[in-house]
Amino acid sequence: MKMRNITLALLFTTALLSGFALVNAMFFNRVMDWTTPVNTLILFAFALLHGWQRLGWKRILLMFVTVTAVSLAFESYGVATGRIYGPYHYTDMLGPKFLGLVPILIPIAWFMMIYASYLIADLVVPAGYGSKASRRLLVAAVTGIAMTAWDLAMDPMMVAGGNWVWEVPGAYFGIPLQNFWGWWLTTFSALVVYLILAELVIKQPGATSEIPLEWAIYAYAITGISTVWVDFIFDMAGPGLVGLFAMLPWVVIGLALAGKNKTARARLRDSY
């Protein structure tokens, strides 16, 4: 119960911090530099604790290691070569960099959002769909779409804030379209590797409690709302609207399916 309460407190903290940052942006027309790393670390801790209770400590640690390693490898290769996402580089605003290429904060951010996107995708893809292998591939593909929906609103905002620079601006509000394919591919690859390793190394289910799935969906929604809102505050209504309509369906469908799953579990318990 103590871990559950801490997890909920982290969710409330990120909601309050996001609200504080938005009010500051609205009335003082600025985003404080420290809010992005602090909120990222809080959401990272939330994802880790929620996953610990939902999936078991072995699976969530395996997901963390896999997602951070794969995303860091993709990002480092992307920055060094200009491939995968298009030519870009990070500024110094997000803190220390791995090999001088990618801020350490970036793979942490990948994990925090991939975790929530994965839980939504796992709800969307029917439990009995196809073989285990085909379902894993579909869940990873849907996770990539849910994850990339966030970047549609987030990337233009972060570029405007000076966090990274596209050396060859693209067609989507200055962002190369290739970037979104890269986001999907990174997420898909990380999830496929994680799901295969989990099957080979851990095998048995690891859930230790019935901590609400909705909490992770709320974390996804809070991140999306704050990103979209900042877009509108700083006159980037285009990416804000796209991000809103790209992320909202995942939140609505995720919450609806999470509620149905909860009802089904209750009925199953009542039948014994």
Buried (B, 14 or more C-beta within 10 A) or exposed (E): EEBBEEBBEBBEBBBEBBBEBBEBBEEEEEBEBEBBBBBBBBBBBBBBBBBBBBBBEBBBBBBBEBBBEBBBBBBBBBBEEBEBBBBBBBEEBBEEBBEEBBBBBBBBBBBBBBBBBBBBBBBBBEEEEEEEEEBBBBBBBBBBBBBBBBBBBBBBBBBBBEBBEBEEEBEBBEBBEBBBBBBBBBBBBBBBBBBBBBEEEBEEEBEEEEBBBBBBBBBBBBBBBBBBBBBBBBEBEBBBBBBBEBBBEBBEBBBEBBEEEBEEEEEEEEEE
